[in-house]
Amino acid sequence: MSVVLGIDGGGTRTRASIVNGNEVVAFAESGSIKRLRVGAALAEHNLRGLLAEVYKQAGVFGVHAASAGVASAAMPGVPEWIKAVFEEFGVERSEVVGDEVIALDAAFKGGPGILQIAGTGTNCVGRAPDGGRERAGGWSSRLGDEGSGYWIGLHAIRRALNALDREEPTRVLDVVGGIWRTSTIDELVNLGDGTPGPDFAALAPAISQLAEEGDPVALGVLRQAASDLVSFVLLVRSKLRRKHNLTQEVPVAWIGSVVGKSRLVREGFFEGLRAAAPEMPILGQEVNAIDGAVWRAQRMAERAG
């Protein structure tokens, strides 16, 4: 049996699992290893600490193969840095891919399907039966990521400020002010417009709760988030059909706290997809991305013989 390592490095936390055959022998979590989010020094500290902990649990000094799916895999130097750390930890073969890649394989094990990621950021990626991939969204918090936790927090404030100008009711600004500990609108705006800015994604649970309580601004933001996520899936579906001769419906999977924890977004997402493509299968449960990393590492070890 090959002993392999899978790593899921999202925007806010990193998870690692060591598997021997079909048995999970170790699992550990740490902070983010995304350099843009936490800086190079802390990312390195988090990665090394995570590997040390998961190796200790498993009682190993190395693994046959490792697959790491990270949110910043496309950044210059990131794959090389992670692979260099892997070598120090006795990893025989390794790869560093985008977090969407391991999530796609967690859902479909190399087969066709469409995955909508909706957490701190968003991204939608689809794979055709011929192996070709298409995507939509995922263009970062400032330039895109519609429907993400970051987008929800930011746009709830934007719409609430617009509602303030129009003398329309909303509790968004009061709730955000309480979270940020600001006492005036000017203080809230200055904090929100600061550099570095606040963690807008952390506001998403509070906005979701306000929407559940009927706040009109919060409701509008969550409805728009669900609509945007549906649009991403349908766009990827259209690209797969047009560019890869896809004629049959492929299943849709999802991952991330926005769909997973916000009932209003989840129901709007499912209802929107069913209305637009009634025959398209939708997975009811959230994908566990680290399963895809383990699966890829196992394939890597098998190919090595």
C-alpha positions as CSV (number, residue, x, y, z in Angstrom):
1,M,0.0,0.0,0.0
2,S,1.2,3.5,-0.8
3,V,1.2,6.1,1.9
4,V,0.1,9.4,0.5
5,L,-0.5,13.0,1.6
6,G,-3.4,15.3,0.5
7,I,-3.5,19.0,1.3
8,D,-6.4,21.4,0.9
9,G,-5.0,24.9,1.1
10,G,-8.0,27.3,0.9
11,G,-8.0,31.0,1.6
12,T,-8.5,30.8,5.4
13,R,-7.4,27.4,6.6
14,T,-5.2,24.4,5.4
15,R,-6.0,20.8,6.0
16,A,-3.8,17.8,5.6
17,S,-4.6,14.1,5.5
18,I,-2.3,11.0,5.3
19,V,-3.8,7.9,3.9
20,N,-2.4,4.3,3.8
21,G,-4.5,2.4,1.3
22,N,-8.1,3.1,2.2
23,E,-7.3,4.1,5.8
24,V,-6.9,7.7,7.0
25,V,-4.1,7.5,9.5
26,A,-3.7,11.2,10.2
27,F,-5.5,14.5,9.8
28,A,-4.5,18.0,10.9
29,E,-5.4,21.6,10.3
30,S,-3.5,24.9,10.3
31,G,-3.9,28.5,9.2
32,S,-3.7,29.6,5.6
33,I,-0.7,29.0,3.4
34,K,-1.9,31.6,0.9
35,R,1.0,34.1,0.8
36,L,-1.2,37.0,-0.4
37,R,-3.4,36.6,2.6
38,V,-1.0,35.9,5.5
39,G,2.5,36.8,4.1
40,A,5.3,34.5,3.1
41,A,6.7,34.0,6.6
42,L,3.5,32.9,8.2
43,A,2.5,30.8,5.2
44,E,5.8,28.9,5.6
45,H,5.3,28.6,9.3
46,N,1.8,27.2,8.8
47,L,2.9,24.7,6.2
48,R,5.8,23.3,8.1
49,G,3.8,23.1,11.3
50,L,1.0,21.3,9.5
51,L,3.3,18.7,8.0
52,A,5.1,18.2,11.3
53,E,1.8,17.5,13.1
54,V,0.3,15.2,10.5
55,Y,3.5,13.2,10.2
56,K,3.7,12.9,14.0
57,Q,0.1,11.5,14.0
58,A,0.8,9.1,11.3
59,G,4.2,8.0,12.7
60,V,5.9,8.5,9.3
61,F,9.0,10.4,8.1
62,G,7.9,10.6,4.5
63,V,5.2,9.7,2.0
64,H,5.2,8.2,-1.5
65,A,3.3,11.0,-3.1
66,A,1.6,14.3,-2.2
67,S,-1.0,16.5,-3.9
68,A,-1.6,20.0,-2.7
69,G,-4.5,22.1,-3.9
70,V,-3.9,25.7,-3.0
71,A,-5.8,28.9,-3.7
72,S,-2.6,30.6,-4.9
73,A,-1.1,27.8,-7.1
74,A,-0.8,30.1,-10.1
75,M,1.3,32.6,-8.3
76,P,5.0,32.6,-9.4
77,G,7.2,30.8,-7.0
78,V,4.4,29.2,-5.0
79,P,4.6,25.6,-6.5
80,E,8.3,25.7,-6.2
81,W,8.2,26.8,-2.6
82,I,5.7,24.1,-1.5
83,K,7.6,21.4,-3.4
84,A,10.9,22.4,-1.8
85,V,9.3,22.0,1.6
86,F,7.8,18.7,0.6
87,E,11.3,17.4,-0.3
88,E,12.6,18.3,3.1
89,F,9.7,16.3,4.6
90,G,10.6,13.2,2.5
91,V,7.9,13.4,-0.1
92,E,9.0,11.3,-3.1
93,R,6.6,12.7,-5.7
94,S,4.5,15.8,-5.6
95,E,2.3,18.2,-7.4
96,V,0.8,21.6,-6.6
97,V,-2.5,22.5,-8.3
98,G,-5.3,25.0,-7.8
99,D,-7.8,24.3,-5.0
100,E,-10.5,24.0,-7.7
101,V,-8.7,21.0,-9.2
102,I,-8.7,18.9,-6.1
103,A,-12.3,19.9,-5.4
104,L,-13.3,18.9,-9.0
105,D,-11.7,15.5,-8.5
106,A,-13.2,15.0,-5.1
107,A,-16.6,15.3,-6.8
108,F,-16.0,13.4,-10.0
109,K,-12.8,11.3,-9.6
110,G,-11.4,12.4,-13.0
111,G,-14.8,12.3,-14.8
112,P,-17.0,15.0,-16.3
113,G,-18.9,17.5,-14.2
114,I,-19.2,21.1,-13.1
115,L,-18.1,22.4,-9.7
116,Q,-19.2,25.7,-8.1
117,I,-16.8,26.9,-5.4
118,A,-18.4,29.5,-3.1
119,G,-16.5,30.3,0.0
120,T,-14.3,33.3,0.8
121,G,-13.9,33.6,-3.0
122,T,-15.8,32.0,-5.9
123,N,-14.8,30.0,-9.0
124,C,-16.7,27.6,-11.3
125,V,-14.9,24.9,-13.2
126,G,-16.2,22.2,-15.5
127,R,-14.7,19.2,-17.1
128,A,-16.0,17.5,-20.3
129,P,-15.9,13.7,-21.1
130,D,-12.9,14.5,-23.3
131,G,-11.0,15.9,-20.3
132,G,-11.2,19.5,-21.5
133,R,-11.9,22.1,-18.9
134,E,-13.8,25.4,-18.9
135,R,-14.2,27.9,-16.2
136,A,-16.0,31.1,-15.2
137,G,-15.4,33.6,-12.4
138,G,-12.7,33.4,-9.8
139,W,-11.1,36.7,-10.7
140,S,-10.1,37.7,-7.2
141,S,-12.0,39.6,-4.5
142,R,-11.4,43.1,-6.0
143,L,-12.0,42.1,-9.6
144,G,-14.7,39.5,-9.4
145,D,-15.7,36.6,-7.0
146,E,-19.3,37.4,-7.3
147,G,-21.4,35.5,-4.9
148,S,-18.5,34.9,-2.5
149,G,-18.4,35.6,1.2
150,Y,-16.2,38.6,0.5
151,W,-18.6,39.9,-2.1
152,I,-21.6,39.4,0.2
153,G,-19.9,41.4,3.0
154,L,-18.7,44.2,0.7
155,H,-21.9,44.6,-1.3
156,A,-24.1,44.5,1.8
157,I,-22.3,47.6,3.0
158,R,-22.4,49.3,-0.3
159,R,-26.2,48.6,-0.7
160,A,-26.8,49.7,2.9
161,L,-25.0,53.0,2.3
162,N,-27.2,53.5,-0.7
163,A,-30.2,52.7,1.3
164,L,-29.1,55.2,3.9
165,D,-29.0,57.9,1.2
166,R,-32.5,57.0,0.1
167,E,-33.8,56.8,3.7
168,E,-34.7,53.2,3.2
169,P,-34.7,50.7,6.1
170,T,-31.9,48.3,6.9
171,R,-30.0,47.1,9.9
172,V,-26.9,46.2,8.0
173,L,-24.8,49.3,9.0
174,D,-25.8,48.9,12.7
175,V,-24.7,45.2,12.7
176,V,-21.5,45.8,10.8
177,G,-20.7,48.7,13.1
178,G,-21.1,46.4,16.1
179,I,-18.8,43.8,14.6
180,W,-16.2,46.4,13.6
181,R,-16.7,48.3,16.8
182,T,-17.2,51.6,15.1
183,S,-19.5,54.2,16.6
184,T,-20.3,56.4,13.6
185,I,-20.9,55.9,9.9
186,D,-17.8,57.9,9.1
187,E,-15.7,55.5,11.2
188,L,-17.3,52.5,9.5
189,V,-16.6,54.0,6.0
190,N,-13.0,54.9,7.0
191,L,-12.3,51.4,8.3
192,G,-14.0,49.7,5.3
193,D,-12.0,51.9,2.9
194,G,-8.7,51.4,4.6
195,T,-5.6,49.6,3.4
196,P,-5.3,46.8,4.3
197,G,-9.0,46.5,4.4
198,P,-11.1,44.6,6.8
199,D,-12.2,40.9,6.4
200,F,-15.4,41.5,4.4
201,A,-15.9,37.7,4.1
202,A,-16.2,37.4,7.9
203,L,-19.4,39.5,7.7
204,A,-21.2,37.0,5.5
205,P,-22.8,35.0,8.4
206,A,-24.2,38.2,10.0
207,I,-25.6,39.3,6.6
208,S,-27.1,35.8,6.2
209,Q,-28.8,36.1,9.6
210,L,-30.1,39.5,8.8
211,A,-31.6,38.2,5.6
212,E,-33.3,35.4,7.5
213,E,-34.8,38.1,9.7
214,G,-36.2,39.8,6.6
215,D,-33.8,42.8,6.2
216,P,-34.4,44.0,2.7
217,V,-30.8,44.9,1.9
218,A,-29.4,41.6,3.2
219,L,-32.1,39.7,1.3
220,G,-31.3,41.5,-1.9
221,V,-27.6,40.7,-1.6
222,L,-28.1,37.0,-1.0
223,R,-30.6,36.7,-3.8
224,Q,-28.0,38.3,-6.1
225,A,-25.3,36.0,-4.8
226,A,-27.4,32.9,-5.6
227,S,-28.3,34.3,-9.1
228,D,-24.6,35.0,-9.8
229,L,-23.6,31.4,-8.8
230,V,-26.3,30.0,-11.0
231,S,-25.1,32.1,-13.9
232,F,-21.5,30.8,-13.5
233,V,-22.7,27.2,-13.7
234,L,-24.8,27.8,-16.8
235,L,-21.9,29.7,-18.5
236,V,-19.6,26.8,-17.9
237,R,-22.2,24.4,-19.1
238,S,-22.6,26.4,-22.3
239,K,-18.9,26.4,-22.9
240,L,-18.7,22.7,-22.4
241,R,-21.5,22.2,-24.9
242,R,-20.1,24.6,-27.5
243,K,-16.4,23.8,-27.3
244,H,-16.4,20.1,-26.3
245,N,-19.4,18.7,-28.1
246,L,-21.1,18.0,-24.8
247,T,-24.7,16.8,-25.5
248,Q,-25.7,15.2,-22.3
249,E,-26.1,16.9,-18.9
250,V,-23.3,16.5,-16.5
251,P,-23.7,16.6,-12.7
252,V,-23.1,19.8,-10.7
253,A,-21.3,19.7,-7.3
254,W,-20.6,22.5,-4.9
255,I,-18.3,23.4,-2.1
256,G,-17.9,26.4,0.3
257,S,-19.5,28.0,3.2
258,V,-21.7,30.4,1.2
259,V,-23.8,27.6,-0.2
260,G,-23.2,25.3,2.7
261,K,-24.2,27.6,5.5
262,S,-26.5,30.1,4.0
263,R,-30.0,28.5,3.5
264,L,-31.2,31.4,1.3
265,V,-28.2,31.2,-1.0
266,R,-28.4,27.4,-1.2
267,E,-32.1,27.2,-1.9
268,G,-31.8,30.0,-4.5
269,F,-28.8,28.3,-6.1
270,F,-30.6,24.9,-6.4
271,E,-33.9,26.5,-7.5
272,G,-32.2,28.6,-10.2
273,L,-30.4,25.6,-11.6
274,R,-33.5,23.4,-11.6
275,A,-35.5,26.1,-13.4
276,A,-32.8,26.6,-16.1
277,A,-31.7,23.0,-16.6
278,P,-34.3,20.6,-15.1
279,E,-32.4,17.5,-16.2
280,M,-29.1,18.5,-14.7
281,P,-28.2,16.4,-11.6
282,I,-27.2,18.4,-8.6
283,L,-25.2,16.8,-5.7
284,G,-27.1,17.4,-2.4
285,Q,-24.0,17.2,-0.2
286,E,-21.0,19.5,-0.1
287,V,-17.8,18.2,-1.7
288,N,-14.8,17.5,0.7
289,A,-11.9,18.9,-1.4
290,I,-9.2,17.0,0.5
291,D,-10.6,13.7,-0.8
292,G,-9.6,14.9,-4.3
293,A,-6.1,15.7,-3.2
294,V,-5.7,12.2,-1.7
295,W,-7.2,10.6,-4.8
296,R,-4.7,12.5,-7.0
297,A,-1.8,11.5,-4.8
298,Q,-2.9,7.9,-4.9
299,R,-3.0,8.0,-8.7
300,M,0.4,9.6,-8.7
301,A,1.8,6.8,-6.5
302,E,0.2,4.1,-8.7
303,R,1.7,5.5,-11.9
304,A,5.1,5.5,-10.3
305,G,4.7,1.7,-9.9
